[in-house]
Amino acid sequence: MRYTVLTYIFAGYEIVQEIEIKDPEAEYILVTDDPNLKSNTWTVIHEDLPGHSAFGKCYEVRHHPFRYAHTDIVVRVDGSIKITGSLKPLVDEFERGQYDRCLMIHPRRNTMPEEYDTWVRFRRYPRSQATRCLTAMKLAGYDMEYRGLYQGCFEILRKNQINLDINDQTFSTLWMLGTPGQIERLDQTVQSFVINRYYPNLKVMPVSESIITASSVMQWRKPRSTIPVPDAEDKIKPYLFN
């Protein structure tokens, strides 16, 4: 196999999105805690991961993808994303540019305060927890005006030391910022913080959200649904990155 496509479903949050077109050079792995979950197109790995919440299980897999892959390149997608075409062209571009990581740029918000404020106002995220996370980032020397925010539901990773370090640091920071017994909920902000603050030499292949909303290879679907999420009208801000 040349690369691995990895997804995960925990606590029955998603339904299995069966693959429409597979690349014979890829392995397709789905990790789940549901012993009864089956798939016609994914190779299912049943792993309970005791002691974790549903988010903890998700992030255990999300930030340790090479634990399950048999290749050195992983295309990681959330369980809500349906594979509708071969991902080989994306992997070809990733290899051609010798990138470390492919990251999906957030199309609507680009600073940490913006993102946390949105979650507080519209997603019932506790203001006290947002303040706690932002304060910890400031104490680590992070510039709150720095523009750079990535979405967490899709990425491509190469198995190398810089990515292993990013994954380990992100996962440990999620636990550090969490509440007693619970991992921090917003892992995309924590991963963005870790990458922007500590890994300026990471070679990134950037893609827009359209890769999962308006492409021929992937469809982002609503939770437990076969209805695709439509492509957003608002575009990526031209001043997104520093």
Steps between C-alpha positions, in 0.01 A plus 500: 500500500617851419284696747232452764158663524403506867164582656330434835155475657450500877191491721281457190544867410521428127372240257739315271555697181579222253768573241384545141836474321811342651861537394669156477818663635327603824380325815179628660476464879209585729555495879197464726394403852182336368555121487199464270605757242573351158591638160511374144780737397703585812727268696351535848719499812304460823671678788319601817768737642366474859526800730436750221191705420373492141712808423799344673469188285466708185808707583698192603463374142510839329835593654656152483414397142815298435402262778243356257654565158736266319639779280701819553231728356157532660195682366292556813131585470217533751225239496267758343702512177403269214770392256351536151813472286863389505717718725806417292519848336522662845769257611688551173506877558601448861791280392599724210542797736671289768267650760493401866129562549191600304276729707154639428484873559202634694298709250321730744716565807873533530596595858460316829280766669263497200464124509446470873251788501298332225487172694392683815222692324363227275616159628449531878873479566573629854642853507714403799662218299563729203669750732705220654626378162576847366684591822714186475585584138597856596721372781673276242588814302233470232402819317118518509506713183684228306288386208496127438227251583457148363195275495535157653274274296748434217876490460782307337804408709842361423657275762800705602635640824344845471151355458547247780608786727202717397258214565647422842513866606145567380361197681681579826389866479139390450518308828679786675231748396211265571291486815550222760450167324403664170711588198470850352225516237652734237793306365529699175581817695757315711661341194509838324661654808763225522590520130508880482688549827757221491543367145567790259699271268212258435453473123125533448287417197195725559154415371167677537178364649380443143705180501217340703204712383549551126741236375448175311693290753341582838167615643459644848169380637283598794535272806323165455375615160546443129436870428816689392592828668474766226799704392509828697452830321763685703853462374836472672616839626793617286695610808462164668862415580783712632 
